[in-house]
Amino acid sequence: MTQGRMHDDQLPVDAKLVRRLVAEQFPAWARLPVTPLATGTVNAMFRLGDQMVVRLPVVERAADDIVFERRWLPVLGAELAVPIPRVLAAGVPSPDYPCPWLVLTWLPGITPTPGAIEAAGTSALVADVAALLTALRRIDTTDAPPGYRSGSFHGLDSAARTSLTAVSDLVDTPLLLRLWDDALDAPAWSGPPVWTHGDLLSGNLLVHDPGGGPGGLSGVLDFACAGVGDPACDLLAAWSILPADARAELRDVLGVDDHTWRRGRGWAIAQASIALAYYRDTFPQMAVTSAHMLREVAESV
């Protein structure tokens, strides 16, 4: 189903618009069915036929996401073992829609909810997440831009504190503020910049259906926040999808030092608190995911 209005500047994007854009710009696909999918925070997704997905910004400021993915998805896809979307076609702005948009390959799989993870088992998932992060860090960074979250989160201090206060009815705000202060005190990344995904939340990861696969990742979506910098931001996955024992296993497999772990926890607090405060009344799925992450962070100490 499509998501309701989340932003004051949200564009009217629906299946009728997608059908019109496809018919105008890619007439060979005009007769394929268009089916709304669960949307993201700034991009809408529609299935096109059985094998394709249309990805369109719902706010004009997300147009750069489309430009970035068109440029870098082929580069990253050539280096990663786990499937990621391939760009099949690039749409352009039209008189009734102001942004570029993409037609991507459809990836099978299910969102890794706690129940799905338990059914599939965590060992394969931990191994695949570790392999993904390791592979990202080995990709050539020549000409790559900074990632959305691969710098410092210190500039989010005020927003994180305000957000944690606003959601104190849902999470342990005093404890999370202490952990946030600890993250702010962690030494900065001193290594070379590496590729990061930047948004490894449950909605951007796919796992094999436990009834038809061996567990583990079947795909990774939404590279709009990707870029180069501190790899700590990709530890979002540790709190967004993994239970405590698997989280510790991931840290051991990757050999994450204490400073990087603290920064990763800081990114989890910043991302989840700001998202929870912003989306709690407009995007229930994101609110649930964010509250879950904050509770996992609080319970992990």
C-alpha positions as CSV (number, residue, x, y, z in Angstrom):
1,M,0.0,0.0,0.0
2,T,1.1,3.6,-0.5
3,Q,2.2,5.8,2.4
4,G,0.2,8.8,3.6
5,R,1.5,12.4,3.6
6,M,4.7,12.6,5.6
7,H,6.2,16.0,4.5
8,D,4.8,19.5,4.0
9,D,6.5,19.7,0.6
10,Q,5.5,16.1,-0.5
11,L,4.8,15.6,-4.2
12,P,1.5,13.8,-5.3
13,V,2.9,10.5,-6.5
14,D,0.6,7.6,-7.3
15,A,0.1,4.7,-9.6
16,K,-1.7,6.8,-12.2
17,L,1.3,9.2,-12.4
18,V,3.7,6.2,-12.7
19,R,1.6,4.7,-15.5
20,R,1.6,8.0,-17.4
21,L,5.4,8.5,-17.0
22,V,6.2,5.0,-18.1
23,A,3.9,5.2,-21.1
24,E,5.4,8.6,-22.2
25,Q,9.0,7.7,-21.7
26,F,9.2,3.9,-22.0
27,P,6.3,2.9,-24.2
28,A,7.5,-0.7,-24.5
29,W,6.5,-1.2,-20.8
30,A,3.3,0.8,-21.0
31,R,1.0,-2.3,-20.8
32,L,2.7,-3.7,-17.7
33,P,0.7,-3.5,-14.4
34,V,1.8,-0.9,-11.8
35,T,1.5,-1.9,-8.2
36,P,2.2,0.4,-5.2
37,L,4.8,-0.9,-2.7
38,A,5.6,0.2,0.8
39,T,7.3,3.5,0.4
40,G,10.4,5.0,1.9
41,T,10.7,8.3,3.7
42,V,11.6,10.4,0.6
43,N,11.2,8.0,-2.3
44,A,8.1,6.0,-3.5
45,M,8.3,2.5,-5.0
46,F,6.0,0.9,-7.5
47,R,6.3,-2.6,-9.0
48,L,6.3,-2.6,-12.8
49,G,5.3,-6.0,-14.1
50,D,7.0,-8.9,-12.4
51,Q,10.7,-8.0,-12.8
52,M,11.0,-4.2,-12.3
53,V,10.5,-1.4,-9.8
54,V,9.9,2.3,-10.4
55,R,11.6,4.6,-7.8
56,L,10.5,8.2,-7.6
57,P,11.2,11.0,-5.2
58,V,8.2,12.2,-3.1
59,V,10.1,15.5,-2.3
60,E,12.2,17.5,-4.8
61,R,15.2,17.5,-2.4
62,A,15.5,13.8,-3.0
63,A,16.2,14.2,-6.7
64,D,19.9,14.0,-6.0
65,D,19.3,10.5,-4.6
66,I,18.2,9.4,-8.1
67,V,21.2,11.0,-9.8
68,F,23.5,9.4,-7.3
69,E,22.1,5.9,-7.7
70,R,22.1,6.1,-11.4
71,R,25.8,6.9,-11.3
72,W,27.0,4.6,-8.5
73,L,24.7,1.5,-8.4
74,P,26.5,0.0,-11.4
75,V,29.9,0.5,-9.7
76,L,28.8,-0.9,-6.4
77,G,26.8,-3.8,-8.0
78,A,29.9,-5.0,-9.8
79,E,31.8,-5.3,-6.6
80,L,29.2,-6.8,-4.2
81,A,28.3,-10.4,-4.0
82,V,24.8,-9.7,-2.5
83,P,22.3,-8.6,-5.1
84,I,21.5,-4.9,-5.3
85,P,19.1,-3.1,-7.7
86,R,20.4,-2.6,-11.3
87,V,19.4,0.5,-13.2
88,L,17.3,-0.5,-16.3
89,A,16.2,2.9,-17.4
90,A,16.4,6.5,-16.2
91,G,13.3,8.7,-16.4
92,V,13.5,12.5,-16.7
93,P,11.3,15.3,-15.3
94,S,8.1,15.9,-17.1
95,P,5.6,18.8,-17.2
96,D,3.6,17.2,-14.3
97,Y,6.5,15.7,-12.3
98,P,9.6,17.7,-11.5
99,C,12.2,15.0,-10.7
100,P,14.3,12.3,-12.4
101,W,13.3,8.7,-11.6
102,L,14.6,5.2,-12.2
103,V,13.4,1.8,-13.3
104,L,15.3,-0.8,-11.4
105,T,15.4,-4.6,-11.2
106,W,13.0,-6.3,-8.7
107,L,14.8,-8.2,-5.9
108,P,13.0,-11.1,-4.2
109,G,13.0,-11.5,-0.4
110,I,11.3,-10.4,2.7
111,T,12.0,-7.6,5.2
112,P,14.0,-9.0,8.2
113,T,11.5,-8.6,11.0
114,P,12.5,-10.3,14.3
115,G,10.2,-13.2,13.5
116,A,11.7,-13.7,10.0
117,I,15.2,-13.6,11.4
118,E,14.4,-16.2,14.1
119,A,12.9,-18.5,11.5
120,A,15.8,-18.2,9.1
121,G,18.5,-18.3,11.8
122,T,21.0,-15.6,12.6
123,S,24.2,-17.2,11.7
124,A,23.8,-16.8,7.9
125,L,22.5,-13.3,8.4
126,V,25.5,-12.3,10.5
127,A,27.9,-13.8,8.0
128,D,26.2,-12.0,5.1
129,V,26.0,-8.6,6.8
130,A,29.7,-8.9,7.8
131,A,30.6,-9.9,4.2
132,L,28.6,-6.9,2.9
133,L,30.4,-4.5,5.1
134,T,33.8,-6.0,4.4
135,A,33.2,-5.9,0.7
136,L,32.0,-2.3,0.8
137,R,35.2,-1.2,2.6
138,R,37.3,-2.8,-0.2
139,I,35.7,-0.9,-3.1
140,D,37.9,1.7,-4.8
141,T,36.9,5.2,-3.4
142,T,38.2,7.2,-6.4
143,D,35.9,10.1,-7.1
144,A,33.3,8.8,-4.6
145,P,31.4,11.5,-2.7
146,P,31.1,11.6,1.1
147,G,28.3,9.5,2.5
148,Y,25.2,11.0,4.1
149,R,26.1,9.5,7.5
150,S,29.7,8.6,7.0
151,G,31.0,11.8,8.6
152,S,30.5,13.1,12.1
153,F,27.2,13.1,13.9
154,H,28.2,16.0,16.2
155,G,26.2,18.4,14.1
156,L,23.0,16.4,15.1
157,D,23.5,16.9,18.8
158,S,20.7,19.4,19.3
159,A,18.3,17.5,17.0
160,A,19.0,14.2,18.8
161,R,18.5,15.7,22.2
162,T,15.3,17.4,21.3
163,S,14.0,14.3,19.6
164,L,14.9,12.0,22.6
165,T,13.0,14.4,24.9
166,A,10.0,14.4,22.5
167,V,9.8,10.6,22.6
168,S,10.4,10.0,26.3
169,D,7.0,8.4,26.6
170,L,8.2,5.6,24.3
171,V,11.9,5.0,25.2
172,D,14.3,5.3,28.1
173,T,15.4,8.9,27.3
174,P,17.8,9.4,30.3
175,L,19.8,6.2,29.5
176,L,19.9,7.0,25.8
177,L,21.1,10.5,26.5
178,R,24.0,9.1,28.6
179,L,24.8,6.8,25.7
180,W,24.6,9.7,23.3
181,D,27.1,11.6,25.4
182,D,29.4,8.6,25.4
183,A,29.2,8.5,21.6
184,L,30.0,12.2,21.3
185,D,33.1,11.5,23.4
186,A,34.4,8.7,21.2
187,P,37.5,9.5,19.2
188,A,36.9,10.2,15.5
189,W,37.7,7.7,12.7
190,S,41.4,8.0,11.9
191,G,41.5,5.6,9.0
192,P,41.1,6.2,5.3
193,P,37.6,6.9,4.1
194,V,35.8,3.7,2.9
195,W,32.5,3.0,1.1
196,T,29.4,2.8,3.4
197,H,25.8,2.1,2.6
198,G,24.7,4.6,5.3
199,D,21.1,3.4,5.8
200,L,21.2,-0.3,6.8
201,L,17.8,-0.4,8.4
202,S,15.4,-3.3,8.2
203,G,13.4,-1.8,5.4
204,N,16.5,-1.6,3.2
205,L,17.5,-5.2,3.7
206,L,16.0,-8.4,2.2
207,V,16.3,-11.9,3.6
208,H,15.5,-15.2,2.0
209,D,12.0,-16.4,2.8
210,P,12.5,-18.9,5.6
211,G,10.2,-21.4,3.8
212,G,12.3,-21.3,0.6
213,G,15.8,-20.3,1.4
214,P,18.8,-21.0,3.6
215,G,18.5,-17.7,5.5
216,G,20.8,-14.7,5.1
217,L,20.6,-11.7,2.9
218,S,18.9,-11.9,-0.5
219,G,19.3,-8.3,-1.4
220,V,20.2,-4.8,-0.3
221,L,18.2,-1.7,-1.3
222,D,18.3,2.1,-1.3
223,F,21.9,3.3,-1.7
224,A,20.8,7.0,-1.6
225,C,22.8,7.6,1.6
226,A,25.9,5.7,0.4
227,G,29.3,7.3,0.0
228,V,32.7,7.3,1.6
229,G,33.9,8.0,5.2
230,D,33.7,6.4,8.6
231,P,32.4,2.8,8.5
232,A,30.8,3.2,11.9
233,C,27.5,4.3,10.4
234,D,26.9,0.9,8.8
235,L,26.7,-0.6,12.3
236,L,23.1,0.6,12.2
237,A,22.4,-2.9,11.1
238,A,23.5,-4.3,14.4
239,W,20.7,-2.6,16.3
240,S,18.1,-2.5,13.5
241,I,17.9,-6.2,12.7
242,L,20.0,-8.3,15.0
243,P,19.2,-9.7,18.4
244,A,21.8,-9.2,21.2
245,D,23.7,-12.4,20.7
246,A,23.9,-12.0,16.9
247,R,25.0,-8.3,17.4
248,A,27.9,-9.5,19.5
249,E,28.8,-12.1,16.9
250,L,28.8,-9.4,14.2
251,R,31.1,-7.2,16.2
252,D,33.5,-10.2,16.8
253,V,33.5,-11.2,13.1
254,L,34.2,-7.7,11.9
255,G,36.7,-7.0,14.7
256,V,35.1,-3.7,15.6
257,D,37.1,-1.7,18.1
258,D,35.5,0.1,21.1
259,H,35.7,3.6,19.6
260,T,34.0,2.5,16.3
261,W,31.3,0.6,18.2
262,R,30.5,3.7,20.3
263,R,30.3,5.8,17.2
264,G,28.1,3.2,15.5
265,R,25.8,3.3,18.6
266,G,25.7,7.0,18.3
267,W,24.5,6.8,14.7
268,A,21.8,4.4,15.8
269,I,20.6,6.8,18.5
270,A,20.7,9.8,16.2
271,Q,19.0,8.2,13.3
272,A,16.3,6.4,15.3
273,S,15.5,9.3,17.7
274,I,15.2,11.9,14.9
275,A,13.1,9.6,12.8
276,L,10.8,8.5,15.6
277,A,10.1,12.1,16.6
278,Y,9.4,13.2,13.0
279,Y,7.4,10.2,11.7
280,R,5.6,8.9,14.8
281,D,2.3,10.3,13.6
282,T,2.8,10.0,9.8
283,F,4.8,6.9,9.0
284,P,3.9,4.1,11.5
285,Q,6.3,1.6,10.0
286,M,9.3,3.9,10.4
287,A,8.2,4.8,13.9
288,V,8.0,1.2,15.0
289,T,11.4,0.5,13.5
290,S,13.0,3.5,15.2
291,A,11.5,2.7,18.6
292,H,12.7,-0.9,18.3
293,M,16.3,0.3,17.5
294,L,16.3,2.7,20.5
295,R,15.1,0.0,22.8
296,E,17.7,-2.4,21.5
297,V,20.4,0.2,22.1
298,A,19.2,0.8,25.7
299,E,18.9,-2.9,26.5
300,S,22.4,-3.7,25.1
301,V,24.3,-2.0,27.9
